[in-house]
Amino acid sequence: MSLQIYFTPRSKETFKSTYNFIKNEFGASVAEKFSIKTEKTIKLIADHPLMFKVSTIATDVRVGLITKQCSVFYRVTDTTIHLLFFWDNRQEPL
């Protein structure tokens, strides 16, 4: 059974920022591929919420790898998944 996915305002903002960066630097087709990979990863998270590793931020936050360069941080509850933010893995840690 898939859990319901919720985007936080910060996750919407960081996804859009990452998408626009990819589009500006590498082109629309690469940005679209990133968007498709993101959708697939989110579907995997909905179906298997505990498949990705626990983050170092908090034990209830997990990190899903989308590409080598980008991850999504999310929190799992009994009935929902909250996408917290997208992270460029080339950045300095929080």
C-alpha positions as CSV (number, residue, x, y, z in Angstrom):
1,M,0.0,0.0,0.0
2,S,1.4,3.4,-1.0
3,L,1.4,6.2,1.5
4,Q,0.2,9.7,0.7
5,I,3.0,12.1,-0.3
6,Y,2.9,15.7,0.8
7,F,5.3,18.4,-0.4
8,T,6.3,21.0,2.1
9,P,6.6,24.6,0.9
10,R,10.4,24.2,1.3
11,S,10.5,21.0,-0.8
12,K,8.5,22.8,-3.6
13,E,11.0,25.7,-3.5
14,T,14.1,23.5,-3.4
15,F,12.9,21.3,-6.2
16,K,12.1,24.2,-8.4
17,S,15.5,25.8,-7.6
18,T,17.3,22.5,-8.5
19,Y,15.2,22.0,-11.7
20,N,15.9,25.6,-12.8
21,F,19.6,25.2,-12.1
22,I,19.8,22.0,-14.2
23,K,17.7,23.6,-17.0
24,N,19.9,26.7,-17.1
25,E,23.2,24.8,-17.0
26,F,22.5,21.7,-18.9
27,G,19.3,22.3,-20.9
28,A,15.6,21.4,-20.8
29,S,16.0,17.8,-21.8
30,V,18.4,17.1,-18.9
31,A,16.1,19.0,-16.5
32,E,13.1,16.9,-17.7
33,K,15.1,13.6,-17.1
34,F,15.8,14.9,-13.6
35,S,12.1,15.5,-13.1
36,I,11.2,12.0,-14.3
37,K,13.8,10.4,-12.0
38,T,12.5,12.5,-9.1
39,E,8.9,11.2,-9.8
40,K,10.2,7.6,-9.9
41,T,12.1,8.1,-6.6
42,I,9.0,9.6,-4.9
43,K,6.9,6.7,-6.1
44,L,9.5,4.3,-4.6
45,I,9.4,6.2,-1.4
46,A,5.6,6.0,-1.3
47,D,5.6,2.2,-1.9
48,H,8.7,1.5,0.3
49,P,9.1,4.4,2.8
50,L,11.9,2.8,4.8
51,M,14.1,1.8,1.8
52,F,16.5,4.8,2.1
53,K,18.9,5.4,4.9
54,V,18.2,7.4,8.1
55,S,19.7,10.9,7.9
56,T,22.2,12.4,10.4
57,I,19.7,15.3,11.0
58,A,17.2,13.2,12.9
59,T,16.3,9.6,13.3
60,D,12.8,10.2,11.8
61,V,14.2,11.8,8.6
62,R,15.4,9.7,5.7
63,V,17.5,10.6,2.7
64,G,16.5,9.3,-0.8
65,L,19.1,9.5,-3.5
66,I,17.7,10.8,-6.8
67,T,21.0,11.2,-8.7
68,K,24.6,11.4,-7.6
69,Q,24.1,15.1,-7.4
70,C,20.7,15.4,-5.7
71,S,18.8,13.8,-2.7
72,V,15.5,14.3,-1.1
73,F,15.0,14.4,2.6
74,Y,11.6,13.1,3.9
75,R,9.8,12.2,7.1
76,V,7.6,9.1,7.4
77,T,4.5,8.9,9.6
78,D,2.0,6.1,10.0
79,T,-0.1,7.3,7.1
80,T,1.9,9.9,5.2
81,I,5.3,10.9,3.8
82,H,6.3,14.6,4.0
83,L,9.0,15.6,1.6
84,L,11.1,18.1,3.5
85,F,13.6,19.4,1.0
86,F,15.8,18.6,-2.0
87,W,19.5,18.8,-1.5
88,D,22.4,19.3,-4.0
89,N,24.9,16.8,-2.7
90,R,27.8,19.0,-3.8
91,Q,26.9,21.6,-1.2
92,E,28.5,21.7,2.2
93,P,26.5,19.8,4.9
94,L,23.8,21.6,6.9
